Amino acid sequence: MSFFKKHIAWLIDQLLCLFVAFITGVRPKRADTLPFTPQQKVYFANHNSHGDFVLVWISLPRKWRMHTRPVAGADYWLTSSLKRFIIQNVFNALLIPRNSDNPQAITEQMATALTQGDSLIIFPEGTRNTDDNTLLLPFKSGIYHLAQAKPDTEFVPIWIDNISRVLPKGKILPIPLVCHVQIGDAIKLQENESKEEFLQRCRQAMLNLAPNHFQAASNPTGDAS
């Protein structure tokens, strides 16, 4: 990246953080308040809007997020020069084909990024949940396959509350409302743990962070792999 692009990207980062903090009240957390170290992680969160990964990203201490890459759909973010610049130069996202018929290649992309020392932000539901009556959509199996490929990696559950009202589907301008980003304890794939068990454990770890501590029983895990 050129000197000029680096400074533009830095400026956009600063302005974006200030704007999002003003709109939602979400601010970076201090490193000493988080229950884990900054080594590469996979942060996984519920998915309600295009603003989700931004809230997760700015919630991390600044030094940490400089090495954290959201996993994003190439088909959406590469459709204009502005979106391409932001996703590649500001967020350094790992761009993947959302409708790929080769999920193994996507897992390999993410595993390579972790091997190189980056952290990732993913959304195991795979798509935005726009159903007000469904707390979480069934998890895709990609998070399990990634854990299999990188069994020593820690997976950190995150719950984002209220963002769907700030940036409803189809809207461009956000509505100022207070949001909350709850970050839980890191978990790892256990020895001989099945896909269903791991998905259920990840799901429950997220639900434990939700308001009123919703129970997983209210939404079966499912597996839309």
C-alpha positions, -999 to 999 in steps of 0.1 A, spaced: 0 0 0 13 34 -9 22 61 17 -9 81 6 -33 52 8 -20 42 42 -28 77 56 -62 78 39 -70 44 54 -58 55 88 -80 86 86 -110 66 76 -104 42 104 -103 71 129 -134 88 115 -153 55 113 -145 46 150 -156 80 161 -188 79 140 -198 44 152 -190 52 188 -213 83 185 -241 63 168 -240 32 190 -220 40 221 -197 11 214 -160 19 222 -128 -2 222 -123 -23 253 -91 -21 273 -69 -51 268 -66 -57 306 -104 -62 308 -106 -90 283 -102 -126 295 -77 -137 269 -44 -127 253 -40 -110 219 -26 -140 200 -46 -149 169 -82 -158 176 -114 -164 158 -141 -140 170 -176 -153 161 -207 -133 165 -244 -132 157 -253 -116 124 -281 -91 119 -267 -63 97 -238 -52 75 -226 -32 105 -219 -62 126 -183 -68 118 -176 -30 123 -189 -32 159 -168 -63 166 -137 -47 151 -139 -14 169 -147 -32 202 -112 -47 202 -82 -27 215 -67 -8 186 -34 -27 186 -53 -60 185 -76 -50 157 -47 -40 134 -41 -78 132 -78 -88 130 -94 -94 96 -132 -97 91 -142 -125 67 -164 -108 41 -182 -117 9 -161 -107 -22 -193 -105 -43 -206 -76 -21 -175 -57 -13 -158 -56 -47 -187 -40 -65 -174 -5 -63 -141 13 -59 -151 29 -26 -162 -4 -10 -131 -21 -24 -108 5 -9 -125 4 25 -127 -34 29 -92 -40 16 -72 -10 30 -91 0 61 -102 -35 74 -78 -57 55 -106 -82 52 -102 -118 41 -125 -118 10 -143 -151 2 -168 -161 -24 -201 -165 -5 -217 -189 -30 -186 -211 -35 -190 -248 -43 -157 -254 -27 -160 -248 11 -127 -266 17 -109 -238 -2 -125 -212 20 -115 -231 52 -79 -232 38 -80 -195 32 -90 -188 68 -65 -214 82 -37 -198 63 -46 -163 77 -44 -178 112 -11 -194 105 2 -161 94 -7 -146 128 -40 -128 119 -72 -131 139 -105 -134 121 -141 -122 126 -167 -147 113 -205 -151 116 -214 -188 119 -250 -182 108 -236 -175 74 -262 -149 65 -280 -121 82 -308 -130 105 -338 -107 97 -364 -128 116 -373 -110 148 -387 -142 162 -355 -162 157 -327 -155 181 -300 -174 160 -302 -191 126 -287 -226 123 -249 -225 123 -230 -234 92 -204 -261 97 -175 -239 85 -166 -229 121 -162 -266 130 -141 -274 99 -119 -243 107 -114 -256 143 -105 -290 129 -79 -274 106 -65 -252 135 -72 -272 167 -50 -250 188 -69 -218 179 -91 -202 204 -127 -192 194 -142 -162 212 -180 -158 213 -195 -124 209 -230 -111 212 -241 -79 194 -273 -64 208 -296 -39 190 -276 -33 158 -305 -45 136 -324 -15 148 -295 9 141 -290 -3 105 -322 -22 93 -320 -42 61 -323 -20 31 -314 12 49 -283 33 42 -285 59 70 -281 45 106 -304 54 134 -286 65 166 -294 38 193 -272 24 220 -258 -10 212 -238 -35 233 -210 -59 224 -205 -86 249 -173 -107 246 -171 -141 263 -144 -166 273 -124 -183 245 -131 -219 238 -113 -246 218 -123 -277 199 -120 -306 224 -104 -340 216 -129 -363 198 -156 -336 199 -182 -341 172 -194 -314 148 -228 -313 165 -213 -310 200 -189 -282 189 -216 -263 171 -239 -266 201 -212 -255 225 -203 -224 203 -240 -216 201 -246 -218 238 -215 -197 245 -230 -170 223 -265 -173 239 -250 -170 274 -239 -135 264 -274 -124 251 -297 -103 272 -315 -124 298 -291 -153 290 -314 -170 264 -311 -207 264 -300 -228 234 -331 -249 238 -352 -220 225 -335 -224 191 -323 -258 180 -287 -258 167 -294 -272 132 -266 -275 106 -271 -258 72 -237 -269 59 
